[in-house]
Amino acid sequence: MTRLLFAFLLAAAAARAAEPAVFTLKTMTAQMKYDTAELLAQPGQAVKITFENGDDLPHNLVFCQPGTDTAAMAMKQMEKPEEALKRNWLPDDPRVWVHSKMLNPHEKEVLSFSAPEKAGSYPYVCTFPGHALTMRGVLKVAPVGDILHDLKFALYLGSWKQLPDFSKLKPHREGKIEDNLIQVKLDDYKNEFGVVFTGTLIAPKKGSYRFFLSSDDGSRILIDGKEILAYDGIHPSGDIKEQGLMLEQGEHEFRLEYFQGGGEIELYVAWKGADTQITPLSKWLHPQWQGGTKKQKEFDPIPLAVTEEAVVYRNFIQGAGNRGIGVGYPGGVNIAWSAESMNLALIWRGAFMDAAKHWNSRGGGHEKPLGYDVLQPTGEVTPAFFVSDKPEAEWPKWDKTKRYEGFHWLGYSLDAKRSPTFRYTWQGAEVEESFAVEGDGNKPDGKAKLIRTVKVTGKLPDNAWYRIGSGLFESKDGSFLGKGPLPYRIIAEGAQFAGRNLVIPAKAGKMTITYQWAQ
Amino acid sequence: MKRILFLSLLCSPLLAADPVEADFYKITTFATPKETAMEVGSIDLMPDGKLALGTRRGEIWIVSGAGSNDAASVSYKLFASGLHEVLGIAYNPKDKNLYATTRYEITRLKDTDNDGRADVFENVNDSWGVSGDYHEYAIGSRFDKAGDLWVTLCLTGSFSSAVPFRGWALRIKPDGTMVPTCSGIRSPGGIGFDADGAAYYSDNQGPWHGACTLQHLVPGSFQGHPGGNMWYDLAPNMGPRPIDPVPEAFQGDQGRKDKREGGDPDRMVTERERIKQLLPPAVYLVHGKIGNSASAIICDLSAGKFGPFSKQLFVADQSHSNLSRVYLETVNGIKQGVVIPFRSGFASGIIGGRMDEEGRVFVGGSDRGWGARGGKPFCFEKCEWTGKTPFEVHEMHAKPDGFEVTFTQPVDAASASDLKSYSMREFTYAYREQYGGEEIAEVLPKITAATVAADGKSVRLTISPITKGHIHELHLDGVRSAEKLPLLHKVGYYTLNEMPVK
């Protein structure tokens, strides 16, 4: 993380005379990330940012007012994609106060502006469709420089009901905290440990300061060796304790003691000067803390990059049930296949998946697709094949406690480009499904298509149907236009309406279905 | 690719004092490919000295050269990726394919074009449920002697089973059919086989488990946690559903603060009399002392190449980043035995482990989500015998009136026959639904005799009283070897499920 350390200033007035804050901010290749997640500047300070796009996709850099939900703002453009495209994907939103143009791959632009006069956390984001979830950061405008310096930790192991006298204990492990933020996920211990943080606190001027503390379990803050605030014992981090203190200008010895018995592990520390906002000194933010931006995502994103070959990701994917198989294809089109319903569950374009939720901590939960324009042509975890003498009938719905009868999952094979062909049996017949991508899903005007090929070998029951879409469709120019909030086209020989179902009579042989976003 | 190997620093004490673990067993930490987090979840042996590593991130890596003394010759090749957590990996010598146990499926991986990367992923069996809960891990074995794979399925959370067979051990036959095999599983951490091929799994402290345990997977048995027992309806081969154990073992204060004279009327011993399918843990891996998070089970089949503990079991712990040693015996048809600390100091939380024929123990793991003493987020390591024999308790056998303790080296008769060299404490854990539990119903027996055998390799202890169902914690602080050295590990915890007749 690039952090600019600036000279210490005695008065706010002098800040205006400060050297400009100069940054280089780059995009990371195929990761949907900036290389810098945090920039620091003082109120009114001149800022110069060299924005370099080293990625193979277009990206911009858009600064917004504090509190802006940047992902929602960027996503909103997809409601009127034609208009957004004319603006080159820059949101028409009053909360945007400075921005770059949309840089093509390997372009750069220098942005020069004055930091806002008002202290706060100003989010920045790439507003190209699908990028905002991971491609973002915060410009922190604060009238002081770094607050904690040379932060170190010492980890102790032991079972306590109250803070022990750490000076009599031998640390299990010691180390430096590079980002100078109080954090207790140092060692991933779950129970029965303690941490002592030590560092230097710099008061920018003589005056009254307020400290804030909350923790689960006990903690206390010592300034210059004197305890100023304690929240000892075993408890959840219910309240935020606070305490005022007069400090001389300059360096002060900072010490924070914390221990964990069992259960949640949380520690929140913040401070505030007479004329500054509450500034957290800890990574974790208490739900009731006053100030700052919206809480950051719990983990740094781990976007799975798709380059020359298809990428398979089997895990819990939101909208694809519990036996989801994600496939990111070269060309910026992605699917999730369900080995529960033996059907295509989701199609989306842009970035593939963020593995951070599953590859951090215990890995629980369903992760949604990382890209944009997510289509769910036939609903969640419902099979394509169904026998009915009325094709307008309601298709089977997912019962989470049961498996679909008549289906048997066989697995998949990968071709030379690592694209899978899924195999299963239904009512004794063998079915193979494979997918190909045309166009470029990373560009909204890239005419991206997903072509699905289904091969059925063996005899199917009478009145067997293969459903390729559900909802309202309009037949237009040889294709079926889905009328949902996100319009898309389905092209398939033999497809017909049946109530809210778009179906093909299912027979042995080959079916080809094309899905295309209708922009 | 070539990787540098880091030898762990073997700290010798400054003064030539008591021996330390590293004198006898050295740990080698391998560098792993930078492009991944090698969160090893499972390890199996492949031909030509290669290893297969399955990871929590769903990758399978083929490792070459890990057995070599020239550690720099270790290299890695990514065989498969994108699987849903590989907590079981098994090489099948018959069809020469790898089989991966993942969250909801056992997958056979084939490399049909021989380019070193799997290109066919076949579902061998996926007949158990998955609800989306993070806790529903599936821990798979390597192939047993019959060619079966075993899989132990974690409950949905700690208490219940949302979908079929969560909380069960299943066997997958070579033709892919599934046989429900044991009920009563809570949160498995590892599965392995003893020298006779019997299957064991490790379970973790929680409801119905006062501590982590090593449990014998006898087909048809109920392993103690009733949360998944509704699936007896789907397992006619298992016979009738066991009656439920009494959830609250104590009838006093649920906060467990008050002492209950006379012990706990509903602990494992008495429940075993009521519930005929209930099998007690073979060994309690005493909480906080042996470990907090039991995982891999490794049997020493190296015929001496790993030192003097041939055919014994080694149980890893994720939280304590260690290996403990288990000697088991069969008393009245039930497995029981002693657990003794063995080797600590692994770099991360150990999850997967496997010994090769040359007596090299390969282990690996990660600290993700539960933390580990090792301090590193993940690791792949090797533990080898240095050739020096430690002075250790070798085996511990239950007797009607005490224990027979054997040693790896002859003892000094004076210290070993001195009653003051020993102390013993007996305790148990309440068998109850509440999470975890204290060591309870403590008994401090008298050691009445310590008789050293003529060859100096064993000591016969008589104690009074000896308590069925209790863990007998034996300290041997004063025992010295013939060379006047103390024991490397001075404590053993014997779980006395059954009283021997002789």
Interface residues (C-beta under 8 A of the other chain):
Chain A: L157 H172 R173 D187 D188 Y189 K190 V311 V312 Y313 R314 N315 F316 N322 R323 I325 G326 A339 A355 W359 N360 S361 R362 G363 G364 G365 H366 K400 T401 W409 L410 G411 Y412 S413 L414 D415
Chain B: A37 R56 R57 G58 S81 G82 L83 H84 E85 T102 R103 Y104 E105 T107 R108 T112 A118 D119 V120 F121 E122 N123 D126 G129 V130 S131 G132 D133 Y134 H135 A162 V163 S319 D367 R368 G369 W370 G371 A372 R373 G375 P377
